[in-house]
Amino acid sequence: MNKWVKPARTAIQVLIALTSAAPILVPALGLSATVGAGAVVLTVSAAVSRLMQTPSVETLLKSLNLHSPESDQIK
């Protein structure tokens, strides 16, 4: 495994944690509320994207016949 994988993953997790704190940080830094809303949208989008990758969601989608044919080829 590449020696930079773990530090990169940690940095991304910290970045996500900071963006989830954006509603608190944005007013304190005097930034526009739009910046905070954008950060929250990105955080929720990342969380949903990660959740959609779990095997349990894939199983649920298959049971509802909503999965993509490509997902059958990915193991």
SERO-659377 format. One record per atom (N, C-alpha, C): residue number from 1; atom name; x, y, z. Coordinates in steps of 0.1 Angstrom, whole numbers. Example, Ala and Ser with C-alpha at 12.3 -4.5 7.8 and 13.67 -1.06 7.14 Angstrom:
PT   i at    xx    yy    zz
PT   1  N   132   -57    78
PT   1 CA   123   -45    78
PT   1  C   132   -33    78
PT   2  N   128   -22    71
PT   2 CA   137   -11    71
PT   2  C   129     0    79
This chain:
PT   i at    xx    yy    zz
PT   1  N     8   -12     0
PT   1 CA     0     0     0
PT   1  C     9    12     0
PT   2  N     4    23    -7
PT   2 CA    12    35    -8
PT   2  C    12    42     6
PT   3  N    24    47    10
PT   3 CA    26    53    23
PT   3  C    18    66    25
PT   4  N    12    72    14
PT   4 CA     5    84    16
PT   4  C   -10    82    17
PT   5  N   -15    69    16
PT   5 CA   -29    67    16
PT   5  C   -35    70    29
PT   6  N   -30    66    40
PT   6 CA   -35    68    53
PT   6  C   -35    83    57
PT   7  N   -24    90    55
PT   7 CA   -24   105    58
PT   7  C   -34   112    49
PT   8  N   -36   108    36
PT   8 CA   -45   115    27
PT   8  C   -59   113    32
PT   9  N   -63   100    36
PT   9 CA   -76    97    41
PT   9  C   -79   105    54
PT  10  N   -69   106    63
PT  10 CA   -71   114    75
PT  10  C   -73   129    72
PT  11  N   -65   134    63
PT  11 CA   -67   148    59
PT  11  C   -81   151    53
PT  12  N   -86   141    45
PT  12 CA  -100   143    40
PT  12  C  -110   142    51
PT  13  N  -108   133    60
PT  13 CA  -118   132    71
PT  13  C  -118   145    80
PT  14  N  -106   151    82
PT  14 CA  -106   163    89
PT  14  C  -112   174    82
PT  15  N  -110   175    69
PT  15 CA  -117   185    60
PT  15  C  -132   184    61
PT  16  N  -137   171    60
PT  16 CA  -151   169    61
PT  16  C  -157   174    75
PT  17  N  -149   171    85
PT  17 CA  -153   175    99
PT  17  C  -154   190   100
PT  18  N  -144   197    94
PT  18 CA  -144   211    94
PT  18  C  -155   217    86
PT  19  N  -159   211    75
PT  19 CA  -170   217    67
PT  19  C  -183   214    74
PT  20  N  -184   204    82
PT  20 CA  -196   202    90
PT  20  C  -198   212   101
PT  21  N  -187   218   105
PT  21 CA  -187   228   115
PT  21  C  -189   242   109
PT  22  N  -190   243    96
PT  22 CA  -191   256    89
PT  22  C  -202   265    94
PT  23  N  -214   260    98
PT  23 CA  -224   269   103
PT  23  C  -220   277   115
PT  24  N  -210   271   123
PT  24 CA  -205   278   134
PT  24  C  -193   287   131
PT  25  N  -185   282   122
PT  25 CA  -173   289   118
PT  25  C  -175   301   109
PT  26  N  -185   300   100
PT  26 CA  -187   311    90
PT  26  C  -190   324    96
PT  27  N  -200   325   105
PT  27 CA  -203   338   112
PT  27  C  -191   343   120
PT  28  N  -184   334   127
PT  28 CA  -173   338   135
PT  28  C  -162   344   127
PT  29  N  -160   339   114
PT  29 CA  -150   344   106
PT  29  C  -155   356    97
PT  30  N  -168   359    98
PT  30 CA  -173   371    91
PT  30  C  -175   368    76
PT  31  N  -177   355    72
PT  31 CA  -179   352    58
PT  31  C  -194   352    55
PT  32  N  -197   351    42
PT  32 CA  -211   351    38
PT  32  C  -218   338    42
PT  33  N  -231   338    44
PT  33 CA  -238   326    48
PT  33  C  -238   316    36
PT  34  N  -237   321    24
PT  34 CA  -236   312    13
PT  34  C  -225   302    14
PT  35  N  -214   306    19
PT  35 CA  -202   297    21
PT  35  C  -206   286    31
PT  36  N  -213   290    41
PT  36 CA  -217   279    51
PT  36  C  -227   270    45
PT  37  N  -236   275    38
PT  37 CA  -246   266    31
PT  37  C  -239   256    21
PT  38  N  -230   262    14
PT  38 CA  -223   253     4
PT  38  C  -215   242    11
PT  39  N  -208   246    22
PT  39 CA  -200   236    30
PT  39  C  -209   225    35
PT  40  N  -221   229    40
PT  40 CA  -230   219    45
PT  40  C  -235   210    34
PT  41  N  -238   215    23
PT  41 CA  -243   207    11
PT  41  C  -232   197     7
PT  42  N  -220   202     7
PT  42 CA  -209   193     3
PT  42  C  -207   182    13
PT  43  N  -208   185    26
PT  43 CA  -206   175    37
PT  43  C  -217   164    36
PT  44  N  -230   169    34
PT  44 CA  -241   159    33
PT  44  C  -239   151    21
PT  45  N  -235   157    10
PT  45 CA  -233   150    -3
PT  45  C  -222   139    -1
PT  46  N  -212   142     6
PT  46 CA  -201   132     8
PT  46  C  -206   121    17
PT  47  N  -214   124    27
PT  47 CA  -219   114    36
PT  47  C  -228   104    28
PT  48  N  -237   110    20
PT  48 CA  -247   102    13
PT  48  C  -239    93     2
PT  49  N  -229    99    -4
PT  49 CA  -221    92   -14
PT  49  C  -215    80    -8
PT  50  N  -209    82     4
PT  50 CA  -202    71    11
PT  50  C  -212    61    16
PT  51  N  -224    65    20
PT  51 CA  -234    55    24
PT  51  C  -239    47    13
PT  52  N  -240    53     1
PT  52 CA  -245    45   -11
PT  52  C  -235    35   -15
PT  53  N  -222    35   -11
PT  53 CA  -212    25   -14
PT  53  C  -213    13    -5
PT  54  N  -220    13     5
PT  54 CA  -220     2    15
PT  54  C  -227   -10     9
PT  55  N  -223   -22    12
PT  55 CA  -230   -34     7
PT  55  C  -244   -35    11
PT  56  N  -248   -30    23
PT  56 CA  -262   -31    27
PT  56  C  -271   -23    18
PT  57  N  -267   -11    13
PT  57 CA  -275    -3     4
PT  57  C  -275   -10    -9
PT  58  N  -264   -15   -14
PT  58 CA  -265   -22   -27
PT  58  C  -274   -34   -26
PT  59  N  -275   -41   -15
PT  59 CA  -284   -52   -13
PT  59  C  -298   -47   -14
PT  60  N  -301   -36    -7
PT  60 CA  -314   -30    -7
PT  60  C  -318   -26   -21
PT  61  N  -309   -20   -28
PT  61 CA  -312   -16   -42
PT  61  C  -315   -28   -51
PT  62  N  -308   -39   -49
PT  62 CA  -310   -51   -57
PT  62  C  -324   -57   -54
PT  63  N  -328   -57   -41
PT  63 CA  -341   -62   -37
PT  63  C  -352   -54   -43
PT  64  N  -350   -41   -45
PT  64 CA  -360   -32   -51
PT  64  C  -359   -31   -66
PT  65  N  -349   -39   -71
PT  65 CA  -346   -39   -86
PT  65  C  -343   -25   -91
PT  66  N  -335   -18   -83
PT  66 CA  -330    -4   -86
PT  66  C  -315    -3   -88
PT  67  N  -308   -15   -88
PT  67 CA  -294   -14   -89
PT  67  C  -290   -13  -104
PT  68  N  -277    -9  -106
PT  68 CA  -272    -8  -120
PT  68  C  -266   -21  -123
PT  69  N  -266   -25  -136
PT  69 CA  -260   -37  -140
PT  69  C  -245   -37  -138
PT  70  N  -239   -25  -138
PT  70 CA  -224   -24  -136
PT  70  C  -221   -29  -122
PT  71  N  -230   -27  -112
PT  71 CA  -227   -30   -98
PT  71  C  -225   -45   -96
PT  72  N  -231   -53  -106
PT  72 CA  -230   -68  -105
PT  72  C  -216   -72  -108
PT  73  N  -209   -64  -116
PT  73 CA  -195   -67  -121
PT  73  C  -185   -63  -111
PT  74  N  -188   -54  -102
PT  74 CA  -178   -49   -92
PT  74  C  -180   -57   -79
PT  75  N  -169   -62   -75
PT  75 CA  -169   -71   -63
PT  75  C  -158   -65   -54
